[in-house]
């Protein structure tokens, strides 16, 4: 379903990676690995269509994502390393507002349920600037609970989370894969995801990218 | 489509209400700049009446400029802008919502304040009415044109100054027709031609500016 061929990324004057290719089917997860600065985030942003690759092509259901445009974006959920939450709004308002703008509007009850799952019940009416870093991350990840779009692209989803929350998020990703979804994520932690095929892609090794089965 | 624009507007208004200091600061800037002129040039009514349209309009341009840098910067910083750009609808529609919200927060208060401040310049009733009307029609154009500049300078260091250099020249037509409308009323020529041109600029600002703005935002996100 998601297919990348010969991607090349140049940042400034440096070539971060070249010749990156992979193919991902429903129910599969791609775990991107590599040291800091190896281009993991850049690759994720390419997969979302935020940055066009210098060369190479990304296809979704056989068509280039640039051509698909909105059709592709309606099947994509992206969480960057910024949480994309508003510090002046409460977690509840954040979840409702961000899902509404993504045209996947959750009503208040569904949003409360999502916040309860990520352990923020009781904090839903507190402005996000009073939350800890981990709680902010949990607020951002609360959107995963009811997220049914096919492709999840997550940049360091486990960062700032405690062990229980990491397990929870891994469980959500596992359930997503079981429903036949796809996930691409970067992480420095080895976290077992319950279901689905996990593939690993190393960036920044000697032969630029060498795909381990 | 309208639902989406409404959602953007209500989100931005809610955020603005949580940070009222920014709105109040721009309003006081407008009040103070306008009030300095009668103090500076002396209390001759004839001179003040002549100065009034220009002073009020220039002050309105500058007050609008104050809030422009933050139009997209906050969303850019916390990652919300990426989410908006990846939402399954044209980014231009979201930008329309943000422009309308910006006008409600930064433009509309100026319209409300203008007639009160105009009294300081000894403007007659009909001139005050036209001044308010010209600001009501013209300020949406300021928000729309300003959005292009705000998007182009997004993420640029020292973007605030660059933004002024970029946007203020583009505001010149709005300034000319806005201040001209009041002048024409004072001299008895009638303001309709000026106001019509101002209306055209405002329509252009709100419905055409969002698309180049969206393109500039996508470039800034790369």
Interface residues (C-beta under 8 A of the other chain):
Chain A: X48 X49 X50 X51 X52 X70 X71 X73 X74 X76 X78 X80 X81 X82 X83 X84 X85 X86 X87 X88 X89 X93 X97 X98 X100 X101 X102 X103 X127
Chain B: X4 X7 X8 X11 X14 X15 X18 X19 X77 X78 X79 X80 X82 X83 X84 X85 X86 X87 X88 X89 X90 X94 X221 X222
